[in-house]
Amino acid sequence: MALAVLSVASEAVPLVKTGGLADVAGALPAALAPHGVDLTTLVPGYPAVIAAMGRKTTVHRWDSLLGEPARLLSGKLGDHRLLVLDCPAFFAREGGPYGHGGKDWPDNWRRFAAFGRAAADIAAGAVKGRRFAAVHAHDWQAAMTLPYLRFASARPDLPAVMTIHNMAFQGYYDKGIFGQLGLPGAAWSVDGVESYGGVGFLKAGMQAADVITTVSPSYAAEIRQPEFGMGLEGLVALRGDRVRGILNGIDAAVWNPASDADIAAKYTAHTLDKRMANKRALEAEFGLESDDGPLFTVVSRLTWQ
């Protein structure tokens, strides 16, 4: 019998993407299925997500999810189970998932606390006929799933995994929001959501997780150091061997030059000479001088990191 796991992420391809988190969250269901894991993915109901769902069914409702009405939609992500938190007050807005016009939404703490609250409810059995054996939260936007699970759910001992895709983004907020989170007073502690006198979403998820994973073994080692731990290296060290690195790979079904419709010429290991057409197309697109020398490229985010 397959192990039923709830994967909680703020983005997942092909529905919505701002970075590598979406690639991983979207690829995990198919990658884990051969290993006996039946993964259900939960994402927020951004307008693009709702529009892309196609056939959907309402499987749960909240009269007040951090003060706002919400419903849970069930559908498919390819051949796999998809759940979408439809809460218009938090997610039905123009712009990106986290902000608009280069600025974060000022209520991101409330939006993603509600997302975590809903995820904890679902993991704990709020949806009839859906019982999960574990929950897997990705990055700070989903991290509050775990403290809500530990401090305010019917299944506080449910096994939980917290994955850190980028330690630099932690979801850190003023302590004044704590009273609006709907958590018991016991959660305001170093073993709960408190972090440097404020509320730390990622820190809270790391504290509550049974296992913490990162995107590679080397990154798991790096975040133990002040240069990369971003203030949480002490917690990483404290969790010891509970912090593990699993190397990110690529989805070979997507990144396959033999079938890629986005390149000028398809090729295989036996027809490498066809790659020259792709080089020429790239040179033309960017106005580069055409020659037979190597072409070096870098794919990276432009950030202070």
N, C-alpha and C positions, 0 to 999 in steps of 0.2 A: 504493500500500500504506500502511495506517495506521501511524502511529508508536506503538509500544507503550511506555507509560509506567507505572511503578509509583508510585502516590500513597500515602504513608504518613501516617496520621493517627490520633490517639487517640480520635477521635469522628467520627461522620458520621450525618446524618439519612438515613433515619428510624430508625436503629438505636439511637443513643445521642447525647444532646446536653446540654451544659452552657452553651454559648455560640455565638458566631458562627462559630467554627472548624468546628463540625459542619455548619452551613448550607452553608459553602463546600465542604467536603470531599464532602458529599452531592450537591451540585449540579454539581460540576466534570465528572463523566463525560459527562453529557448536554450540557453547555455546550461541551465541547471536541470532541465527536464530529463536528460539522459541519466542524471545522477539520482533520480527518484525524488526530485523536489517539484512540487506543484505550487508555483509562485503566482500570487495575486498581487497586482500592482495598484497602489492607491496614489492618485495625483489630484491636485486642486482643479476645480472646474473653471479654468480660464476660458474666455470666449472661444478661442481656437480649438480647445480641447472638446468643449461641448459640441461645437459644429462638426468636428471630425468623428464623433462617436458613432454616428449612424444609429442603428437599433439599440435602444437602451431601456432599462427598467428601473423604477424607483424601488429600492429594497429597504430603505430606512429613512426616518425623518427625525430632526431635532427641532423642537419648538424654540429653544434658545441655546445656541452654540456660541459661548462667550457673548451672549446678548443678541444674536442674530439667528433667524430661522435658516435651516439648511436641510438638504436632502442628499441621500447617497444614491448615485446612479451605478448600475451594473451593465457592463458591456464586454467588448473584446479588444485586446491589443494583439492584433494578428490572430494567432491560434490560442492565445492565452487570456486568462481572466483579467479584467480591468474594472477598478472601482474609481469613481470620480466624485469628489466632494463638491456639490453644487451649492455654493453659498454666495449669492449675487453681491451682497454687501461687501464681501471681502475680495472676490475674484472677478466679478463681471465689470471690468474697467479697461479702458484703453491703455496702451503702453506695454511694457515688458512685464514679465512675471513679478519682478521685484521693484520696479520703479518706472518713471516716465520723465523724459527730457533730461536724462543724466542724473536724476536725483532719486533716491530710494523713497518708496511710499512711507510716510511718517507713521502709519499704523502697521508696519510689517510685523512688529512684535505680536500684535493682536491677530493678524491674519494667520501667521504660522503657529501661534499658540493654539488657535482654534483648529488648525489642521492636525496638530499633534493630539489635541483632545479627542477629535473625531477618530483618529487612527487608533488611539488607545481603547476607545469604546468598541471599535470594530474588532480589534485583536482580542478583546476580552469577551466577545460573544454577542455584541449588540444586534448583529444581523442573523436572523433565524436561518439555520442550515449551514452557516459558515463558522467552522471551528478551526482555529489555527494552532499549530504546534509551536510556532515561533514568530517573532516579528523582527524585521530588518529595516532600520532607519538610516537615511542617507543625508549627511551634512546638517548644518544648523537648522535649516528650514523644517526638517522632519524630526529633529532631535528631541523636541518636547514630548513626542510620543512616549518615550521611556519613563521620564518622571511622572507623567500622568498615569502610566501603567502601574508604576511602583507605589505611588502615593494615593491614587484616586480611582482604582478600578477593581473589578471583581476577580481579576487574575494577576495579582501583583508578582507572582513567581513565574510568569510566562518567560521562557528563554528569549533573550533579546540581543541583537547584534547592532552595533553602531559603526557605520563606515564613514571615515573622514576622507573626502576627496581633496579638500584644501583647508588646512588648519587656519589660514589667515582670515577666513570668514567665519565668525563665531556667534553672531546674533547676540551681542552684549547690550543690555539695556539697564536703565536706572532702576534702583530697587523699588521705586514708587509703583511700578506696574505689578508687583507681586500680588497685591490684594485683589487685582482684577483677573488673575489667572484661574481662580477657582480651585486652588490647591490648599491642602491643610497646612496649618502653621508649621508642622514638622518638616515640610519641604523647604522651609527657609533655614538652611543650614549648609555647612560645607559638604555634607553628604547628599545634599539635594540640589537646588537650583542656584544657591548663592555663589557668586564668583567675584572676588575683589570688591565686595560691597554692593554689587549690582546683581542682576539676573543674567546668567550666561546660558543660552540655549544649548550650544554645543557642549559646553562643560557639563551641563546637567545630563545630557544624553550619554556622555562618556562615563560619568559617575554611575549611572543606572544600568549600563550595559553589562551583560555577562562576558561578551567578547567585543573588542574594538578592532576593526580592520582598516587598513589604509591601502593606497593604490599600488604599493610595491614594497618589498622587503627593505629597500634602501630608504624609502620615505618613512617607514616605521622606525628606522634607526635615527633618521634625521630629526624627527619631531621630539626626540628625547633631549635635544640640545636647545639652548636658548635662542640660537639663530633661527631655528625653524619651528620651535615649540610655541611661539607667539604667546608666551605667558602661561601655557598649559603643560609645559615640559615636566613640571613637578607631578602633575596628575598622571601623565603618561608613564613616568618612572614608577609611580605608586601602583599603577595597574599591572606593571611587570609583564609577565608572559601572557597576560590577557590581551596585549596589543600585538597584532600580527599583520604582516604585509602580504597581500596577494597581488601579484603582478597583473596589471591591466593588459588586456590584449586587444585585438581587433576582431570585428565580426567578418569572417572570411566570406560570408555570403553577400555582404555589402561592399567590402573593399576587395573586389575581385576584378583585376584588369581584363579578364577574359569575358566578362559580361557587363562591365561598367559603361552605362550609357552616357556618362558625363565626360568621357575622354574622347579625343579625336580619333584614336585608333585602338581597338582592342588587341590584346596580345597575351601570350602564355609564355611559360618557361622555354618553349620550343620555337617561339617566334619573336625573340627579343629585338630583332632588327626593326620591328614595327614601332618601337618606342620613339624613334626619331620623329615620327609624325606628331607625336604628343609634345615633344620638345619644341618643334617648329610652331605649333599652335600656341604654346605658352609664350614663346618669344614674341609672336605677333600680337597676342592679346595685351601684353604689357609694354609693347614698343621697344623690345630689346634687340640688340644687334644679333643677327643670326650667324652662328658659326658652329663648328664641330666640337668645341670644347665642352667641359662639364657645366651643368647648370645647378647651382646650389640654391636651395630654398629653405625657409624656416616657417613653420606653422606654430604660432604662439599667440597668447593673449597679450594685449598692450596694457600692462598694469605695473604698479609700483613694485611688485614682487620681483 
